[in-house]
Amino acid sequence: MQGNKMINRFSNIMCWLVLAAVFVVVGCEQEHKKDASRPRAGLTDPNFVMPEYASGAIEATGGLEAWTKTKKLEFDCVVTLYKSDGSFYLTEQHHEIYPPSNSVRISAEEPQGKVVCQLSAGIFSVLEGAEQVDDLPVAIENFHFAEAILDITTAPVRFLDKSFAFTKGPKPVKIEGQWYYQIEREKIPVGDIADLPYWPKVVFCQNTGTSRVDMLWFVDTGEKKFLAVRGYDYKEVEKGSILVPTKIEIFVTDPAGVLRERLVKIDYYLLRATE
């Protein structure tokens, strides 16, 4: 009998430990979801003083009210990954973009199986299909691919992210036949963000004619990596909603920013927005 009591007591302790572990895991997941949905931009901050270039970019792509209402974007697209030998790989993808929380989720049904990746507040993770991701043709690093999509699509509200410092150049410059103001973004080395794998420098190129940020230049002189991202054919996601590029291209550039090899082309064919 004494042995049975000890066994029962041990079983009860194990049950409580299992339940406690479950609560901890659930609590962490809920906190992660809460953090992912928490606005990281100054859209709803009444004390935030919006720079002129930011307000211009926001007005040029639907206005402050439309951006404030937009919590989630869903796009279906065809992605072309170009290989160094001149061939290319075609795939269909689904992109979920969350402008307020600075995150994007990318999913695809590949021949090897389903792949789901996520970039949220600077942290990239493969949520499903890690082995399939490794088997895909590599035109660009997955982290850079996700950040390029997120930043070019939500460029106007990225200006409001308090985790970064922005500096506008004094004079416009001519790039690929168009005139742009260059607005340089640098990460602020404070707290956890200092350890995240952001590009050392990103230049937001704001078209002087349209006020849209339709080009980005990612610069890492230490690693000798230079990428340019261009957005084209801007359209309303839905009537009265924000405007986004329906075509995106990613290029390698030289250290001066001159476009060289094209790595990726993205063609969106279905756009949806959620308030």
C-alpha positions as CSV (number, residue, x, y, z in Angstrom):
1,M,0.0,0.0,0.0
2,Q,2.8,2.4,0.9
3,G,4.4,1.7,-2.5
4,N,1.1,2.5,-4.3
5,K,0.8,5.8,-2.4
6,M,4.4,6.8,-3.4
7,I,3.6,5.8,-7.1
8,N,0.4,7.9,-7.0
9,R,2.2,10.8,-5.4
10,F,4.9,10.6,-8.1
11,S,2.3,10.4,-10.8
12,N,0.5,13.5,-9.5
13,I,3.8,15.5,-9.3
14,M,4.6,14.5,-12.9
15,C,1.1,15.6,-14.1
16,W,1.6,19.0,-12.4
17,L,5.0,19.4,-14.0
18,V,3.6,18.5,-17.5
19,L,0.7,21.0,-17.0
20,A,3.1,23.7,-15.9
21,A,5.3,23.1,-18.9
22,V,2.2,23.3,-21.2
23,F,1.2,26.6,-19.6
24,V,4.8,28.0,-20.1
25,V,4.8,27.0,-23.8
26,V,1.3,28.4,-24.4
27,G,2.3,31.5,-22.6
28,C,5.4,32.0,-24.7
29,E,3.4,31.4,-27.9
30,Q,0.8,33.9,-26.9
31,E,3.5,36.4,-26.0
32,H,5.1,35.9,-29.4
33,K,1.8,36.4,-31.2
34,K,1.2,39.5,-29.0
35,D,4.6,40.9,-29.9
36,A,4.1,40.2,-33.6
37,S,0.8,42.1,-33.7
38,R,2.1,45.0,-31.6
39,P,2.6,48.1,-33.8
40,R,6.2,49.0,-34.1
41,A,5.6,52.2,-36.2
42,G,4.4,55.6,-35.1
43,L,1.1,55.5,-37.0
44,T,-1.0,55.7,-33.8
45,D,1.4,57.7,-31.6
46,P,0.0,61.2,-31.2
47,N,3.4,62.5,-30.0
48,F,5.3,61.3,-33.1
49,V,6.4,64.1,-35.4
50,M,6.3,62.7,-38.9
51,P,9.1,63.8,-41.3
52,E,8.0,65.5,-44.5
53,Y,9.4,62.7,-46.7
54,A,7.4,60.1,-44.7
55,S,4.1,62.0,-44.9
56,G,4.7,62.5,-48.6
57,A,5.3,58.8,-49.2
58,I,2.2,57.9,-47.1
59,E,-0.1,60.3,-49.0
60,A,1.3,59.1,-52.4
61,T,0.2,55.5,-51.5
62,G,-3.3,55.9,-50.1
63,G,-3.0,58.3,-47.2
64,L,-2.6,58.0,-43.4
65,E,-6.1,56.7,-42.7
66,A,-5.8,53.9,-45.3
67,W,-2.4,52.8,-43.8
68,T,-3.7,53.0,-40.3
69,K,-6.6,50.7,-41.1
70,T,-4.5,48.1,-43.0
71,K,-3.5,45.4,-40.6
72,K,-2.7,42.6,-43.0
73,L,-2.0,42.2,-46.8
74,E,-2.3,39.0,-48.7
75,F,-0.8,38.6,-52.1
76,D,-0.6,35.6,-54.5
77,C,2.3,35.8,-57.0
78,V,4.6,34.1,-59.5
79,V,8.2,34.3,-58.5
80,T,11.1,33.9,-61.0
81,L,14.5,32.9,-59.5
82,Y,17.3,33.5,-62.0
83,K,20.3,31.3,-62.0
84,S,23.9,32.2,-62.9
85,D,23.8,29.9,-65.9
86,G,21.0,31.8,-67.6
87,S,18.2,29.4,-66.6
88,F,15.4,30.2,-64.1
89,Y,13.1,28.6,-61.7
90,L,9.4,29.4,-61.5
91,T,7.3,29.0,-58.3
92,E,4.0,30.3,-57.0
93,Q,4.0,31.9,-53.5
94,H,1.5,33.4,-51.0
95,H,2.7,36.5,-49.1
96,E,1.1,37.7,-45.9
97,I,2.4,41.1,-44.9
98,Y,1.7,42.9,-41.6
99,P,2.6,46.6,-42.0
100,P,2.1,47.7,-38.4
101,S,4.3,44.9,-36.9
102,N,7.0,44.8,-39.5
103,S,6.6,41.2,-40.5
104,V,6.0,39.0,-43.5
105,R,5.1,35.3,-44.0
106,I,5.9,33.5,-47.2
107,S,4.5,30.2,-48.1
108,A,4.7,27.9,-51.2
109,E,3.7,24.5,-52.4
110,E,6.9,23.1,-53.9
111,P,7.3,19.7,-55.5
112,Q,9.3,18.6,-52.5
113,G,6.5,19.8,-50.1
114,K,5.1,22.9,-48.4
115,V,7.4,25.7,-47.3
116,V,6.6,28.4,-44.8
117,C,9.0,31.1,-43.8
118,Q,8.6,34.2,-41.7
119,L,10.5,37.5,-41.0
120,S,9.2,39.3,-37.9
121,A,10.9,42.3,-36.3
122,G,14.2,41.3,-37.8
123,I,14.1,37.6,-36.9
124,F,13.9,35.1,-39.8
125,S,12.6,31.6,-39.2
126,V,11.5,28.6,-41.3
127,L,8.2,27.5,-39.8
128,E,7.6,24.5,-42.1
129,G,9.6,22.6,-44.7
130,A,13.2,23.3,-43.6
131,E,14.6,20.5,-45.8
132,Q,12.6,21.7,-48.8
133,V,14.0,25.2,-48.3
134,D,17.6,23.8,-48.5
135,D,16.7,22.1,-51.8
136,L,15.3,25.2,-53.6
137,P,17.5,27.0,-56.1
138,V,19.3,29.8,-54.4
139,A,19.1,33.2,-56.2
140,I,19.2,35.2,-52.9
141,E,19.4,34.4,-49.2
142,N,16.0,33.8,-47.7
143,F,16.4,36.5,-45.1
144,H,17.2,39.1,-47.8
145,F,14.4,38.0,-50.0
146,A,11.8,38.4,-47.2
147,E,13.2,41.8,-46.1
148,A,13.2,43.1,-49.7
149,I,9.5,42.2,-50.1
150,L,8.5,43.6,-46.7
151,D,10.5,46.9,-47.1
152,I,9.5,47.8,-50.6
153,T,5.8,47.0,-50.0
154,T,5.5,48.9,-46.7
155,A,8.2,51.5,-47.3
156,P,6.0,54.5,-46.3
157,V,5.4,53.1,-42.8
158,R,8.9,51.8,-42.4
159,F,9.9,55.5,-42.1
160,L,8.0,55.5,-38.8
161,D,9.8,52.6,-37.2
162,K,11.5,54.0,-34.1
163,S,14.1,51.3,-34.1
164,F,16.0,53.1,-36.9
165,A,17.4,56.5,-37.6
166,F,16.7,58.1,-41.1
167,T,18.7,60.8,-42.8
168,K,17.5,62.5,-46.0
169,G,20.1,63.6,-48.6
170,P,20.2,67.3,-49.3
171,K,19.8,67.0,-53.1
172,P,18.1,64.6,-55.5
173,V,20.2,62.2,-57.5
174,K,19.5,60.6,-60.9
175,I,19.1,56.8,-60.8
176,E,18.2,54.7,-63.9
177,G,16.8,57.8,-65.6
178,Q,14.7,59.0,-62.6
179,W,15.3,61.6,-60.0
180,Y,15.2,60.5,-56.3
181,Y,15.8,61.8,-52.9
182,Q,17.9,59.3,-51.0
183,I,16.9,58.6,-47.4
184,E,19.4,56.5,-45.5
185,R,18.3,54.1,-42.8
186,E,20.7,53.0,-40.0
187,K,19.9,50.7,-37.1
188,I,20.1,52.2,-33.6
189,P,22.4,50.0,-31.5
190,V,20.2,49.9,-28.5
191,G,18.9,46.8,-26.7
192,D,18.2,43.5,-28.5
193,I,17.9,45.2,-31.9
194,A,21.7,45.7,-32.0
195,D,22.2,41.9,-32.3
196,L,19.6,41.4,-35.1
197,P,20.9,40.7,-38.6
198,Y,19.7,43.9,-40.3
199,W,21.7,45.3,-43.2
200,P,24.2,48.0,-41.9
201,K,22.7,50.5,-44.3
202,V,19.5,50.7,-46.4
203,V,18.8,53.6,-48.7
204,F,15.2,54.4,-49.4
205,C,14.9,56.1,-52.8
206,Q,11.9,58.5,-53.0
207,N,10.8,59.4,-56.5
208,T,10.7,63.2,-56.7
209,G,7.8,63.1,-59.2
210,T,5.5,60.7,-57.4
211,S,6.8,60.8,-53.8
212,R,6.7,56.9,-53.8
213,V,9.7,54.9,-52.5
214,D,9.9,52.6,-55.5
215,M,13.6,51.6,-55.0
216,L,15.7,50.4,-52.1
217,W,19.5,49.9,-51.9
218,F,20.8,47.4,-49.4
219,V,24.5,47.9,-48.5
220,D,26.9,45.8,-46.6
221,T,30.4,47.0,-47.4
222,G,32.0,44.7,-44.9
223,E,30.6,41.6,-46.6
224,K,30.7,43.2,-50.0
225,K,27.0,42.7,-50.6
226,F,24.9,45.1,-52.5
227,L,21.3,44.6,-53.5
228,A,18.7,46.8,-55.2
229,V,15.0,46.3,-55.0
230,R,12.6,48.0,-57.4
231,G,8.8,48.3,-57.3
232,Y,6.6,48.9,-60.4
233,D,3.0,49.2,-61.5
234,Y,1.5,50.5,-58.2
235,K,-2.2,49.7,-57.7
236,E,-4.8,49.9,-54.9
237,V,-5.0,46.6,-53.0
238,E,-8.7,47.3,-52.8
239,K,-10.9,50.3,-53.7
240,G,-10.0,53.1,-51.3
241,S,-7.1,51.1,-49.8
242,I,-3.3,51.6,-50.0
243,L,-1.2,51.4,-53.1
244,V,1.5,48.7,-53.5
245,P,3.8,47.6,-56.3
246,T,2.4,44.7,-58.3
247,K,5.8,43.8,-59.7
248,I,9.1,43.6,-57.8
249,E,12.6,43.0,-59.0
250,I,15.8,42.3,-57.0
251,F,19.3,43.0,-58.5
252,V,22.9,42.7,-57.5
253,T,24.6,46.1,-57.8
254,D,28.2,47.3,-57.8
255,P,29.4,49.4,-54.8
256,A,28.2,52.6,-56.5
257,G,24.6,51.2,-56.8
258,V,24.6,50.5,-60.5
259,L,22.3,47.6,-61.4
260,R,24.0,44.4,-62.5
261,E,22.6,40.9,-62.4
262,R,18.8,40.4,-61.9
263,L,18.2,37.8,-59.2
264,V,14.4,37.7,-58.7
265,K,11.2,38.9,-60.3
266,I,7.9,38.8,-58.5
267,D,4.5,39.3,-60.3
268,Y,1.5,39.7,-58.0
269,Y,-1.8,38.7,-59.5
270,L,-4.2,38.6,-56.5
271,L,-4.2,41.3,-53.8
272,R,-6.3,41.5,-50.6
273,A,-6.3,43.7,-47.5
274,T,-7.7,43.2,-44.0
275,E,-8.5,46.1,-41.7
